[in-house]
Amino acid sequence: HRTGPHSKEAYAELEKQDARIGRILEAIRRAGLEARTSVAIVSDHGFMPVEREFHPGVVLAQAGLVKFDPSGRIVEWRAAVWSNGGSAAILLRDPSDEVARETVRRIFDDWARRPGSPLLRVIEAPELERLGAAPTAAFFLEASDFCAFGGDYRGEALRPARPNYRGTHGYLPDRPQMFASFILWGRGVRRGARAPVVNMTDIAPTLARLLGVELRAPAYSRPITAFLEPSHVEPSDRARVSSVGVLMAQPASAQPRRISSAAMDRPFRRLGENGAKLP
């Protein structure tokens, strides 16, 4: 986020991650576990360089849909913004407020038609339902290339990007810049198999198949059999895992655990030196 994709800092971080993966693979080799090990490298999303920030809340306030007291505190609102970086949901306090709905539609349609607009498109509720996104939103905004949404309600609506905010995500997943990475290697993986694009919802069932368990996933989530050796195409009866249990394993409020690089290195060093089993 701070320096953006394709920056020297981003490439330096990739070099670090590449070296760490190399240490893991070497430890697996030295421990004699290659024939028993499958390795998956997965990223969660792509990244877009950011040059401008657009604050839809400022536009709502300018239209009288958000009001402040003399100190600048919001005291009344009929429409609000839920910003997600490359996209933003517009929520109505009263979903039956058709005047507010029409005002929101008009002002953002106007912004979308401007030359060099920060808005790529304005998505209305019926299309949102089809996409399976933001069911409580009246509208959904998607940012243009090199633009991100902010959450301010005062100041300039369109601004240069902050110096420490040069990259983001959160755009709709059909944008090529949002495509993630998925690399498989090792036991059960079909050598040389490739696919230009796969669904992220198919990754967990694919890994479950490699582990020899059956994941009770939703109908839209299926193993990517093109990546698997024939012996792993059919599920094993050894174990079953409920996708509901997996989803509930981490509370929504949980914060990612921070682990130092030294702590990460220790188990891999032990594995390589002592031939210990993977933890």
Buried (B, 14 or more C-beta within 10 A) or exposed (E): EEBBBEBEEBEEEEEEEEEBBEBBBEBBEBBEBBEEBBBBEEEEBBBBBBEBBBBBBBBBBEBEBBEBEEEEEBEEBBBBBBBBBBBBBBBBEEEEBEEBBEBBBEBBEEBBEEEEBBBBBBBEBEEBEEEEBBEEBBBBBBBBBBBBBBBBBEEEBBBEBEEEBBBBBBBBBEBEBBBBEBEBBBBBBBEEEEEEEBEBEBBBBBBBBBBEBBBBBEEEBBBBBEBBBEEBEEBBEEEEBEBEEBEEEEEEEEEEEEEEEEEEEEBBEBBBEEEEEEE
